[in-house]
Amino acid sequence: MRISLLIVILYCTPLFALGTEDVLFHAPFEGAPDAHLAAGDGKAITAGELQYTDGVRGRAVIVGGPAPADGKGKPSSIMYQTDSNLLIEEGSVSLWVKAIDWKIPDGHNHQFLTIPGTGVTYYLYVFYPGNTWWLLLKKDGNRPIGSYEPAWAPGEWHHLVATWREGEMAVYVDGEQTGRATENVPLPSAYGKNFWMGQFDNFHTAFDELIIFRKALTPVEVKALYSSVAKAPAPASAVIGDDPNSPAQVAGLLDSVTGQVVLDEDVTAQLWADEQTLHVKLCWAIPEYFRLNPTAYNGRALKRGAEALAENDAFEVTAGKFSVLVGPDGAPGVKSDIDMNRWLVEVDIPREEWGGDAFDFRFSRRWKELRRMDATWKGRLTIQPGAKTAQVTTEDLRKLAAAVPLDIATHLQVQRGDAFRAELPYVNAAPFTAELQLFPSAQKLVVETSKPDAQVAVAGETKTGEKRLTFDISKLSIGEHEAVVTLGEVVKKLSFSKKPPPEWLTAKVGITEDVPPPWSELTVKGNAVGCWGRDHHLGDLFPTQIRSQGQELLAAPIRLRAGDTIAKGTAKITEKNPADVRAVAKGRLGPVSVNVETLVEYDGYVWFDVTLSPPPNGQAKLDPVIFEIPMKPELATLFYSGSYTLQDTGALPKEGYTGVWRHRFWVGNETAGIQWFCESGKNWRITKPEETLRIKDGLIQLAIADEPVTITTPLNLSFGVMAIPVRPRRPDWRTWRFGKDEVNTKGWQYVSLWNTHWGTRWNYPVLKPTTAESLRTRYSAAELPCLYGTATTIASNTPEFRHYSEEWRVAPSAKVDFSTVKEDDENAYAAVCPNSSYTDFYIWALNRAIKEADIRALYFDVSHAPLCNNESHGCGWRDASGKLHGTYALRATREFQKRVYTIAKQNRPNFLVTIHMSGDIFMPQHSFSEVMIDGENFTGVLQRQWAADKRGDYFRLLPLDKMRAEMMLSNFGTVSAFLPEFARSLGDRWWSDDPEVMKATEHLVGLFTLHDAPVWQAYMPDMPLRKVWYAQSRFGWDEKVEFIPYWKSEGILSLGLRNPDVVASIFKRPGKMMVVAMNNTDEDVEIALSWNEGKLGVSANTDRVIDYYTGGGWRIKDGRVPPIPLRARSFRMLVPEARQ
């Protein structure tokens, strides 16, 4: 059944407001950095020279900026003590921020606030692409919260709030929640001594109104806090008469920190005027809490007359030039009368002090020593003798507030004709939160509250005592229902609906036994299972041999060992299908029985489910357990590490490699290899994680248990391998251009890779009315648009996501606040896991869209398998202590992509599927694509390189071995479309023809041309790539071209020098060749080009060599090519041409 949250209805009678009693720390930066209010030490510790500017209220401080030129100082910063100013268990930080000399986005991080802690450090900052994040820095992986992409300009003020409490953290920008997380958000066990603002930031930032609260603010409280500044009400106005028996009376003081009206104190001012004097009578109705303990001030016993009370338990009156402060002991010329019921202060102000008949007036009540609060009434007074005046009481305001629904931020509108007008900010925030989490497939409803003593009733069943309560709703009828949450006098009603299952849930579109091209049905000969280009021999527990492209990859069978004991067994194929084959192997590892269930699929994907079982009614002790893949050393020269930044990726060291457990990696050479993958570390017994993986002389070793292990119950392990390449490249791939060339179009297919917003929402495959016609127009112009999609996000403002969000969402991930999601926002999205029924919906809807609009190509963006622990859809695992861990949804992401590919090829055999996988090669998924886009992972790398060395090139980032191990992709079976990051990382200059830019761009284009790997025309000048396209077109660029890479050119091509970074690859077609020579060093060289005409099959009647890239040429004399200069980090496309 489908259940959906519809609305929230709230009822209550008490009043709840946001006041200074919730504040631990307040620094207004009114010309000084010290806190105005602090539960602990409010003294600022500063570095560098602070500056001040106009703020959102009064003044603001400027910090950061470059260190002084003499190098003796640091960028300015402010530090405060954490003790008592921050609570560990719960809190919020509010801060106004203004960029001075930076903007968003500008390719730089900008730090605002750092709160160091034990186990977790809080970091409020802007991440360089423009995400405002509350970042949790922690040992087991950082946790960013927030996903907002603002466009901030210098001089604009913006409001940031971050909140924390057990099991929930949230981030707000300008009053709107931009991120919320309820999983993997641990609190620190202790704070560091100090927290700071602006440290380590080389740009200037203005800060104002730093407030730290003792509680986690709710969304409505944050909105009220923002609005009190951004939408501050106009000053009140009141008419003052001359009748002392009918004075004007005003009420409605505003909290000086939060800006909200104060309703739990009764403070009023009565005013009237004669010709010479304005008479003011102030009254504080002393509340019960003070009458019961009249000497308790902030937990201290102070007597009347104490110095601490002189300014901090007082009235202040300001009118024109007049100002007076009246403490408990009065003031000169002021009447002060205090009893246990009220405090009366009478002030007479001469006309010469307040001026004409219209003037600004302010009175304040300072409670700083009594309840750590100041509150002020300010407005415009007009004196009109004989006028009718208004009498406004605090009770009047309370009645207005009582009519405000719960969890609403508003302005109380107070008007008495022309005699009095005021708008008073007020937020009626409930004392607890409650939300529904709906799991339609499991027919469960979870009600989560912030207070465990709240009572929750659903369908006649009432529960309490826990923050998270689960209800079985399987017996509820189809229709509307509600959960009722009660705490004291407050009642919240949350409505939900139960609906029949949708069509897509059971359609299972894209699941078939048919094998799509280019693969064919599996073959089985004995225990050998064959697929395109590879076969797997399943004679033992694991494959005894794997062949790829005719090469035997293994030096010995894949095996499991414990110490010196190697597991042995026998495999039997149990099921044969066109698309998959299953086998079961049984054997022993010493005293332990071993059972391996093997699945082989048509693209060469192999998955093992392994069970190690102790003897019946006993236990078994094993030496350290190691999984080994013995590859032939000559085929194990390159390593793809799985690192997003290519750390460790490249040539394997001669001394071998030792590293951490990885959920996927690849070992091979330029033509073949094996990728290993695993979804989680479940049941791996690792004490030295940095030594889990070892590779030396072709032997891959993975420690399952790195110390002796005792097995008392069955131990289950699951992982897989895949031999590569996984598929042939399409015959027409050389005709693809990943960019537009309006000049040279003949014989080329313009493949447009990035095409969003073709659906009505973000990654929502429901067509816009204009999509089909737009595609027809673009097809007719010889363009192939690849429509945008992802495996792991969907629009958050769709009916399907609203209903299934809890089942679909990746956990942990930001919670969607549906009340803030705009229905027409085409960019709103949320993270989803393909292991959920999201895949069923997406494939079903995508298949309809493909048919209706004749979609011919797709682009899947950053569709990495998510790390997810959402147990509602089968992700996550728990260790012996019950702690929940995440799993990488590798198999589900593969299944998603396989179903996409299946429907694509069912609709059109030459349908093009591309995947943007930057930094993440996972061939069990990416085999279902024909183009892989790498490169976005260099965005931050280039920025860090620029910051350190002022270099914007890829010279050191992509040495030749990293190119062969990850970037060229021919050894994996797909086509590259590398995405450069020059301008995206380093700014608009990197679009230009600046010499530095052109050198860096030409180097990158040449590097990929050398490896027969296309580049996406993006974030760089167009000309270098267009020149390559022109050269290829002139040479002839089609399926007849044969690529002979530089590592295979020995004996047929020579450059006349031996430098491993000066190399040349050959592109050959009948009777013709092109030599792409590359100098990947920082020194200019000359090459002496020569070749073996017989082995290459090219004409001997050549008399010149032409550089198709630059247009230069060299005459061949006496059979020799003259020395050809090759500048540092440059390339040439050299073609020998025959005599005319």
N, C-alpha and C positions, 0 to 999 in steps of 0.2 A: 504494500500500500504506500501511497505517497502522502506525506504529511508536510504542511507548510506553515510557517509562522506568518500570520497576517498582520496583527496590530497589537499594540500594548495599551491597556487602559489602566489608569492610575487613580486611586482614591486616597485621600487622607484628610485629617483635620488639623494636626499640629503644624507649626511653622518651623521651617528649617532654613537657615541662612548661612552665608559664608562670611566669616569675620576673622578678626585678628587673633581671637583665641585659638584658631587653627594654625597660626603662624609661629614658626620657631625662629626665623631669621629674616630680616629685611634690610637691604642696603639700597637706599634711594639714590646714592651718588650725587648728592647736592653739593658739589664742589669738594667733597672729601670721600675717601673710599670706605671709611669705617661704617659698620652697620648701625642703623638707627634703632634697631630692635634685634636682640639676640638672646636666645636661651642660654648659650655658652658665651665664649669670648667673641665679641664683635669687632675686635681690633684687626685692621687689615695689615697684612705683610706684603709690601710692594717691592717690585723690581723695576728698574728703569724709570723713566720720567712719564708720569701720567698726565694726560691732557683731558680737558672737559669741553663739552659742547652742549647745545640745547638737546633736551631729552623729551620723552613722551610726557613726563611730568617734571617740570623744572629743568635740572641739569642732568647730564649723563657723562660717564667716564669713557675715555678712549684708551684701549690697550693694544698690545701686539706691535707689529711693524718690525722692520729689519733692525739688527743690532747696530749700535753706533759704529761709525766709520773707523774709529781707532781700535775696534775689536775688544774694548775693555768692558763692555756692558752686554746686556741681553735685551731682547724685545721686552717692552714693558708688560707686566702681568700683576695680578692681585691674588693673594692667597689668604685663606681664613682657616681657623681651626674647625675641625669637624665635631669635636666633643660637645655634645648636647645641642648642637646646631643642626644635626641630621639624625634621624632615626633609621635604624636598620630595617625594622619590620614593615615600615610603611612610610610613604612620604611623596612629596611632589616638589619639583623645582620649576619656578616660573621666571622668565627672563625676556626682556626686550632687546633686540639685536638690530644694529644698523651697519651695513657695509660702508666703509669709508673709501678704500682704494681697491676694492675687488667687486666681483659680481658673481652671479650664479646663472649658468655654469661658466667656469673659467679654467677648468682643468686642475684646480687645486683644492685640497682639503682646507677647511676653516674651522678651527677649534673654538668652542665657546666655554665649555665647562668640563672639568675633569674631577671625578670623585674616586680616588683610589681606595681599594678595599682588599681584604684577604679573600682570595678565591674569585672575586669578581671586581672589576673596575668599571665605573660608569663613565661614559664619554659622550657628551652632547656636542655634535658637530655637523658640518655639511660635508658629505662625501663628494669627491670631485665631479661626478656626472651631474650632481644637483639633487642628491637625496639627503634629506634632513633626518638624521638618525640618532637614536639613543642606542649607543653601542655598548654591549656587554663584552668586555675583554676578559676571557677566561681560558684556562689551560686546555680544555677539551674542545675548543673551537669557539670563535667569537660569534656573538648573537646580535645581529642588527635588528632594530625594531623601527619601522617607519619606511615608507616608500613613496616619498613625495618629491616631485621634480619641479621646484619653483624656478621662476625667472626673476631673481632679485637684482636690482640695480643699485649702485652706490647712492646713498642718501635716503633709502627707504627703510622705515622701521617695520620690524616683524616680531611677532610674539611667539615664543617657544615655551612649551610645557612638556615635561616628562614626569610620569608617575610610576611608582613601584609599590608593590605589596606581594605577599606570598602568592605565587601562581598567576600573577598578572602584571604586565607593564604596558604602558601606552605612551604615544608621542602625539603632540598637537602642534599645528602650525596655524597661526592666525585664527585661533578659536575652533579649528576643525581637527578632528582626530585623523591622523595620517598613518597610524600604525598601532596595532595592539597585539600582544602575544600572551598566551596563557600556558605555553609549554616551553620547557628548557629556558626558564628565566629565574635562575637561582639568585638568592640574595647573598651579599657578602657576609661572612661570619664576623667581620669587624671592619671598621673604616681605618684608613691611614690617618696620620696626625692632621693633615691639612687637605683642603680642596682648593682648586685654583681656576682662574679665568685667564684665557688668552696666552698662556705659556706656549712656547714653541711655534707660534703663528707669525709668519713673516709679513703679514698684512695687518692693517689697522682696522679695528672693529670697535664700534661704540656699544656700550651696554647700559641699560637702565632698569631700575625696579627689579632687582634680584630678590625673589621671595622664595623661602623654603617652608613648606607646610609639613605639619605633623601627620597628615593623612594623604591618601591617594585621592586626588580630586576626581570627581565624576565628569563626564563630558559636559554636562550643563553648567557645572561650576567653572570649568575652564572657559566656556563660552562667555559666562558672566564676567570673568576676570578680564578677558580680552575686550569685551564690549565696554567695560568701565573706562577704558582708555580710548579705544578706536572709535567708539560710538558714544562718547561721553555726553550726558545730557546738558542742555543749556542751563545756566544758573537760574535758580528760582527767582520769583519776583513777588513782592508784597507791597500793599498800600498801607501806610501808617497814618492814623488819624491823630486828633488832638485831645481826645476824651480819655482821661485816665481810668474812667469807669468802664470803658469798652476798648481796651487795647487790642491791637493786632497780636495774634499768637501764632508762632510758627513752630514746626517740628519737622523731623526728618534728617537727622545728622547722618553723614556718610562716613563709613570707615575709611581712615586715611590710607590704609594699605590695600584693601581689597576693592574699595570704591562702592561697596554695597550699603544700603540703608540699614541703620541699626535699629532694631525693633525690640530687643530684649532689655533695653534701658529706656526710661522715660525722662527725656530731657526736652524742655521747651524754652522759648524766649517770648516774653511779652514786651511790646514796644508801643510807645506813643511819644508825641513831640509837642512842645510848645514853641514859642517864637525863638527861644534861646537855647533849648536843650532837647536832646534826644534821650528819653528815659528807657532804660533796658533792665528788665527783670528776668534773670535766668533761674531756672528751677531744675534740680535733679531729684526725682523721687527716689529716695534711697531704697534699693531692693533688699529682699530678705537675706540674700547671701551675705550682704555687708552688715545688716543689723545683727545677724547671729555672731559675727566675728569682726568687729569694727577696727581691729588692729592688724588684721591679716592682709598684707600687701605682697602679692607675688610669693606667698609662702614665707614672708618675713614679718616679724612683729615690729611695726613702726608706730610711733606715737605721733600725735598731732604736733606740728612744729619741727618734725625731723627734716633735715636738709634734703633728703631724697624726695620729699613730697612737695617741695616748694614749686617745682615746675612740672611734676609728673602726676600730681593729683590736683587738678586745677581747672578753672575756666579761663578762656582767653576770648577777648572781644576786640574786634578791629572794625573801625568805621572811618573811611577816608584816611586822614593822617593819624587818627587816634588808635592807640593799642594799649591794652592792659592785660596783665596776667594775674589771676586771683587764685591763690592757694587756700588750703584749709584755714590758715590764719589770717585771711583777708589781704587787703592791699590798701595803700593810702588813698583816701577819698572814695573808697568803695565800701558799701555795706555788705557784710557777709553774715549769714545766720544759719547755723547748722543744728538740727536736732536729729533724733533717730528716725524721722520720717522723710525729711527733705533737707536739701541744701539750697538756700536762696542767696542769690548775689544780685545786688542792685548797683547799676552803673549809670551815671549821668554824664553825657557827652556834650560839651559846648558846641554850638553851631560852627564856630570858626574852625573846629577840628574836622567836621564831616562835610562842610561846604554847603552846596545847594540843596534843592529839594529832591534830587535823584542822585543816589550814591551807592557804591558797593559796600556791603556789610557782611561780616563773617563772625560767627562765634563758634568756639570749639570746646569740647569737653575732653580733657586729658585724663585718661585712666591708666597711664603707662605703668605706674607702680601698683595699681589696684588690679587691673586685668590686662595689662600689656597692650593697651589700645588707645588711639586717639581718634576722635570723630569730629567732623566739622559740618556746619550748615553755612552755606554761602549763597548770596543772592543780591538782587538789585532792589533797593528800597526806594519808594516814592512817597514823599510826605504830601498829604492832601488834607488840610484842615476840614473838619466836618464830614469827611468821607466815611462810608460804611466799611468796616474792616472785617477781616475773617479771623476765625479762631480755629486753628488746626491742632488737633491733639495727637499724641502717639497712638492712642486707641483708634483714632480714625484711620491711621496708616495700617494698623494691625488688621483692621477689618478688610481693607483693600487687599492686603497680602493674603488673607485667608481665602479669598476668592481665586487666587492664582493656583492652577493645577500643579500637582507634584512634578518635579523635574522640569520646570520651566524657568528660563531666565527672561526677565522683562523689565519694564519701567513702570512703577506705580504712578499713574496719572492723577495728580491732585489739583483740583481747580475749584475756586470759590468766586465765580464771576470774574471781574477784573481785579478783585481784592487779593487774590493769591493764586499763583501757578507754580507747579513744581513737577519735575520728572525724577523719580527716585529709583535707581537701579536696585533690583531685588531678584534673588534667585531662591526658589523653593526647591532645594535639593533634598531628596529622600535620604534617610539615614542608612540605606542599604541598596544594593543593586541586585537585580534578578534577571536572568535570561534563560531562554529555552535553547536546547540543542536537540535537534530532531534527526532521528536515524530511521528513515522510511523503510529501508530493506529489512532491518532487524525489528521494526515495529516497536521501537523504544523511544521514550522521551526522557531527556535529562534536564532537570531544573537546577541551575547553579545560582547560588546566592552568596553574597559577601558575608552574611551572618549565619552561622550554623544553627542558631536558636530560632530562625524563622520557620514557620509552619508552611508546608506546601501541600496543597490538595489537588489531585487530578482524578477525575472520574470516580469520586467518592472515596478515594484512598488518600490518607493524610500521613505525611512523613515529616520528621524533623531530626535535628541533631548532627547533621553534616552539611557542608557547603554544597556538595554535589549529590543529588538524589535522583535515582533512576526509577522510571515507571514503565510497566508493560502496557502498551496501548493496542495490543493485537485484537482485543475484544471490543474496542471502540468501533462504533458504526462509522460509515463514510459520512463526512460532514464536518461541522464546526464544533470545536471544543475549547476549553480554557483550563489553564493552571492558575490557581489562586495562591498567592504568597502573602502571608500575614506576619507582621512583627509589631507587637503592641497595637497601637491605633492605626498603623499604616497598612494598607492593603493594596497589592498590585495584582492586576488580572492580565494574564498574557494569553492571547488567543492563538490557536493553531487549527489547521484543517487537515483532514485525512481524505486522500483521494485514491481512486483506482490506479493500478500501475499503468504507466504510459507504454505506448507501442514500442518505443526504442529499447526499453528495458529487456525485452525478450526477443527482439529481432536478431540480435547478434550478427549484424552486417559485417562482412569482411572475413568471417570465419569459414574456411572452406578447405577441402582436401585437395583442391586443384593447385598445381604448382605454377606460379607466374613466371614470365620470362625475366631474365635470361636462363633461369635454371630449368632443369628437367627432372623427371621423377627419379627418386633414389634407386640405385641398383644394389642388389645383395648377391654376393658370390661367396658362399661359405660364411665366414665371419667377417668378410670385408664389405663395408658399406660405402658405396661410391656416390659422389655428387659432383657438380661442375668443378673440374680441375683438381679434385682431391679425392682420396679414399682413406678410410679408417679401418684398421684391422683390430677387431675386438676379441682377441683370443684369450686374454687374461682378465684380471680385475679391471684394468684400464687398457686403453689401446696399446698394442705392441708395436705398431708402426702407423705413422700418418704421412701420406704423400701429398705434395702440393706441386702442381705444374711439373710433374714427373720427377720431383726430387724427394728422396726420403729425408724427412725432417729429424727423425729420432735416431740417436746412437744406440739406444736401448729402450725397452718398454717403459712407459709411464708407470710409476710405482709408488707404493706407500711403504715406508720403512720405520722401524722402531729400533734405534741403535744400529746394530749390524744385521738385524733380521729384516728381510724383505717379504712383504705379503705376497702370497701366491694364491691363484684361484683359476677358475674356468668360467668363461662367458658363454651364454646361450642367447641367441636372438629369439625373442618371444613374440614380437609383433612386427609385421611388415605392412607399410602403407606407402602410397606414392609420395607423400610429403614427410613422413617420419618413420623411423625404425626404433624399436625398443629392445633392449637386451638386459639380462640379469646375470650378474656374476657372483659366485660364492667362493669364498676362500678363507684363509686364516692368516693372522699376523701373530705368531707365537700362540699364546693361550686364548687370544681373542678371535672370534669369528667375524668375518668381514662380508658385508653384503653391499653390492654396488648396482644400482639401477641406472642404466645409461639411456639417454635419449639423443638421437641424431636426427636433425632436420635437414630439409633439402638445400639450404644455403650453407651447410657445413657447421652449423651450431651444434655443440655437444654439451650436454648437461649431465652431471653425476650427482646422484643422491647416495651418500655413503653412510652405512651404519656399522659401528664397531660395538660388538656385544660381548659381555663377560660370560664365563661359563654359567650354566644354569645354577641358580642358588649360590652363586659365589661372586668373586671379584678377581680382577686380573691387573697386574702391574706391568706397565710397559715403559721401556726406555723412551727418551724423547721421540715424538712421532713427527716424521717429515714426509711431505708430499714432494715427489721429484719428477721433473720432466727433463730427461737427458737428451738434449738436442745435439746435433752434430756441430762441433765448434765452428766450422767454416760458415754455417748458416745462422750463427748466433753472435753477430758482431754489432748489432744495433739494439737499442733499448728505448722503448717509449714508456716513461715512468708513470704517466697519469697526472703529472704535475701541470697545473693550469699555466704556470709561467715557464715551462720546459725545464725546470730544475731536474738534473740527472738524465734528461732525455738526450740521446745522441749515441756516440760510439761507446761500447762497453769498455771499461778500463782493462788493460792486460792483467792487472792484479786482481780483477774481479770486482764485483759490486755487492755491497751489503746495505740494506735499508729497511724501512718500515713496511708493515702490512699495507697493502693497497687493494682496493676493491676491483681494480683492473690494471693490467700492464701488458706489454707486448715485447717479445724478443724475436729477432729475426735478422734478415739482411735486406738488400735492395730488391729482392724478388719474392721472398716468401717469409713465413714465420708463424708463430703461435701466440695468440692472445689468451691470457688467463683472466677469469673474472669470478667474483663472489659477491653476494648481496650483503653479507654481514659477518661479523666476527663471532657469531653464535657458536658456542662450544669450542672455540679456539682457546687454548690454555697458554697464554703468552705472558712471560714475566720480563722479557727484554724486547719491547716492541721495535726498537731501532735495529734489531738484528733478525727480524722475522723473515726477510727475503734475502737470499744469497744467490748470486749468479757468477759462475766461473767456468771457463773452458766449455761452455755450452750447457753445463748442468745447472738447472733451475731448481732451487730448494726453497720450499715454504714450510716454516715451522708451524705445525698444528699444535704441538705441545713442546715447548723448549726445555722442559724439565721432565723427569720421570712422572708418569701419571697413573693413578689407580682408577680403573673403570669398574664401577659398581652397577651402573645402569646403562642401557644402550646410549651410545654417543652418536648423534646424527650430525652430518656435515654435508653441505651442498655447495657445489661450485661447477665451473665449466671451462671449456677450452674451445678455441676456434682457429683453425688453420686459415692462413690468408695467402694470396688474395682471395676474396670471397665471391668475386664476380668478374666477368670481362667488362671492359669499358665498351660503351655503345659504339658501333662503327662510325657514327656521324659526330662523335664528340668534338673533333677538331674544328667543326664548323660553328661551334658555339662561341659567342663573344659575350662576356659578362660586363657589358658596357655598350654605349651607343656611339657609332662612328657614322656621321651623316655623309661623309665624303666617300668612303670606300665600303660599299655595302654588298657588292656582288659575291654570291656564294656563301654568305655568312648568315647565321641565325642570331639575332639580338635576343639574348636571354636576360630579361629584366627580373632581378632577384628579389627586390623589396617592394611589395605591393600590399599595403595594409588597408583596412577600412572598406573591404569589399562586402563584408557582412554588416548587419545592422548594429552590431556591437563588437567589442574587442574579441578577436579569436572566437567568434560566434558564427558558425557556418550556416547562417540564415541570410539569404541574399537580400541586398538592397535592390530596389526596383530598377536601378540604373546599371547594375553590374553586368548583366548579360550583353547589353548593347555596347557597353564600354569595351568588353573583351572582344566582341566582333570587330570593332573599329581597330583595335590594336593588332589583332591577328591579320587584318587586311594590310596593315603597314609593316608586315614582316617582323613583328615583335611577339615574343613569347613571354607573357607576364607570369611569374611564379607568385601565386597568391599566398599571402602570409598565414601561417598557423603555428601553433605550439602544442606540444604534448602535455604541458604542465601548467598552463594558465587558461582562464576563461573569463569572460566579462562577468563582473559581480552584480550587474544590474539586469540579469536575465531571470525569467521565472524558474528555469531549471536549477540555476545555482542557488537561488533563494530557498528552494525546496530541499536540495540535496547538499547544501554547503558543508554540513558537518561530516557527511559520508565522503564527500569528494576531496575535501581540503587536505593539503599536506600538513602534517603536524611534526614539528612545530612550524607555524607560519602566522602571519598577522591575521587577527580576527577582523572580519568585515563588519563595520557598523552600518547596517542597512539604512538607518535613518539619515545618514549623510550621503548615501550614494544617489547621484542624480540619474534619473531614468534616461535622459538623452546624452549622457556622457559616453562617448564612443571610446574613451581611453581607460575607463574604470575596469580593473581586472583583479583577480585573486589567484593564488597558487592552488592547483589541484593535482592529485596524484593519479596517474594512469592505471594504478592497481584498483581503482574504484570503478563504479558504473559510469563515471564520466566518460570513459572510453566508449562504452556502448552508445551513449548519447552522441558523442562527437562524430563517430564514424557513421552512424545512421544519418545525422544531419548533413555531414560532408558529402556523403554519397548522393543525397537528393540534390545538393547544390551543384555538384559536378555535372549531373545529368541535365539540370534545368538551365545552367548557364554555359554549358560546353567548356568547363574548366579543363585546361590542358597541362597545367604545371603548378606545383606547390613548392613553397619555401617554408621549412619548419625551423623556427628560431630557437636558439639556446635550449634545445629540448633534451637536456641532460636528465638522466634518471635521478629523481629527487631522493634525498635521504629523508625517510618518513617513518614516524612511529604511530600513525593513526590505526589503532587496532580494529576500528570499526570496519575497515576494508581489508584487513589482513596484513598490514605492515607492522613492523616493530617486533621485538622479542624481549623477554624478561630473563634476567639472570637468576641465579639461585637465591639472591636476596629479594627478588621481586622488582628490582630496578628496571625501568623500561629503556630500551635502546632502539635506535633507528635501524632500518634496513634500506639499502639502496634498491629502489624498485626497478632493477635491471630487467628482469623477465617481463614485467608489466609494460615497461617502456618499449621493449622489443616487440611485444605483442601489439601494442598500439601502432607502432610504425609498420609492422607487418600487415595489419589490417588496412592501414592507409594505402600502402603500396598495392595490396590486393585489389581494392576497389578502383584504384587509379588505373591499373593495367586491365581490369575488366572493362572499364569504360573506353580506354584508348591504349592500344599496345605501345605506342611511342610516347605515352604520358611521361613527363619529366618530374621526378621527385628530388628535391634538394634539401640538405640539412645544414644549418649553421650550428657547428659543434665546437666552436673555438676551444682548444685546449683539451677536449674530451673525446678521444677516439675510443669508441665502443662498437666494434664491428658487428656483434649480434643485433644491434639496432641499426647501425649505419649501412649494413648490407642492403637495407631496403631504401637506399638512395643511390642516385647516380652522380651526384655532385656533393662534395663536402666543403663547407666554408670554414676555414680556420682564420685566426688572426686577431680577433677582437680582444683576445687575452693580452695583447701587447699595449693596450691603452694605458694602463697604469705603469707598465714597465717603461714605456717611452717617457712618461712624465717623471718617473723617479730618476731615469738616466739623465734627463735634461736638468733636473734640479741638482744633480751631483756633478755632472760634467759638461753641461750645456751642449749635449749631443742629441740630435733628433733623428739619427739614422739607425739602421738595423745591422751595421757593420759587425758589431760584437754579439748581437743578440741571436743572429742566425748563421752560425758557422755551417760548413757543408755537412757535417755529420748530423746536426739537428734537422737540416733540410731533408736528408734521406730518411731519418728515423720518424719524422712526423709530417713534414709539410708537403712533400711531393705527392704522396698518396697513391702513386701507381702501384706500389707494392701491397697496398690494401685492396685495390680493385676499383677505386672510384676516381673521379676527376676533381682536381683542386679548383677552388675559386677563392684565392687568398684575399682577405679583406685588410688593406693597409689602414693604419691608424694615425698617419701623420697629422693632418689638420684637426682631426677629432681630438687628439691628445694635446697638441701643441699650439693650436690656434690658426687663424685665417692666413697667416703668412705662409703656411705650408700648402696652400693652394697655388702659390705664385711661382714665377720662373726665377726666383732668387737662386743664385749659383749653388748655395749650400743645399737648398731644397731640391734642385734638379739633380745634384750629385747623389743625394740620398735616395731619391725616387728612381733614378736610372739604375743604381745598384740593386735595389729591391726587384725591379722589373727584370733585370738581367739575371739575377739569382734564380728566379722562378722559371724564366725562359730556359736557362741552362738545364733545369730539371724537368722540362716538358710539363710544367705545371702552370695553368692559367691564373691570372690575377683579376680581381674585381676592380673595375674602374671606379674608385671611391676614395675620398679624403686625401687626394694628391693631384698634382698637375696631370692633365690628360695626355700631353704630348709624348712622353716616353712610351706609354703603352700603345698609343696609336701608331707610333713608328714601328713597334714590334708587329702589330697587326698588319701594317702595310708590307713589311718585309716578308711575313709569312704568306700573305696573299700573293705577293710577287713570286715567291718560291713555288707556291702550290701547296695548299694546306688542306689535306683530306685524308681519307682512310688509306691512301697509298703511301703515306709517310711512315717510315720506319725510324724509331728512336734508338740510337746507340749511345748510352750514357757514358760519361767520362770514366767511370770505373770499369768499363768494358772496352775501352778504346785502345788499350795497349796493343801494339803490333800493327795497328791500322791507321793510327794518327799520332803525330808527334808535334809538340810545341817547341822543341829544342831546348827545353829547360826542365829541371826536376824540382818543382815546388808544389807541394800537395794542395796549395790554395790558388794555383794558377792552372786551370783545367779547361777542357773543351769537350762538349758533347756533339754528336753528329746526328743530323736529321737527313735521312736518305730517301729519295724516291727514284723511280727508274731513270738511270742515266744521269742523276744529279744529286748533289749533296749540299747541305748547309752546315757550317761549323759554328757553333756558338761558343766562343772563347771568353772566359771570365777570369779577370784578375781580382781575386777576393783578398787582396793584401793592401797595405797602406803605402806601397812603393810602386812607382811606375816601372814597367818592364817592357822588353821587346820579345816577341815570339817569332820563332823560325818555323813556319807552318809547313808540314809535309804529310803525305798520306799514301796509302797503298791502294793504287787505282784498281788493281785486280781484285783485291778482297772487297773493296767498296763497290765495284761495278760501275765506276764512273768513267767518263770519257778521258782519254789521254791527251786529247787535243785542246787543252785549256791553256790560255795564254795570260790570264789575269785572274785576280781575286778581288771581288767586289764586296764591300761591307754594305749589306742591304739596310743596315740600321742607320749608318751615318751618310752613306752615299760615296765614301772614299773608295779608292782602288789602288792595286799594286800589280805591275806587269811582271809576269813570270819570265825570267831570263835563264837560259841554259838549264831549264827544268827546276829552277829554284825560285821560291817565293822570297822576295826581299824581306828583311826584318819588319815586322808590323808592330808599331807601338801600341801598348795596352796600358792605359792610365790606371792609376790606383782605383780600386773599387768600380771598375767599369767593365763593359763587355762589348763584343762585336758579333755580328751575324754575317759570317764570311762565306761567300759562295764562289767557288771556282767556275769560271765561264769559258766556254770553248771559243776558238778563233772564229771570227766572222768571215 
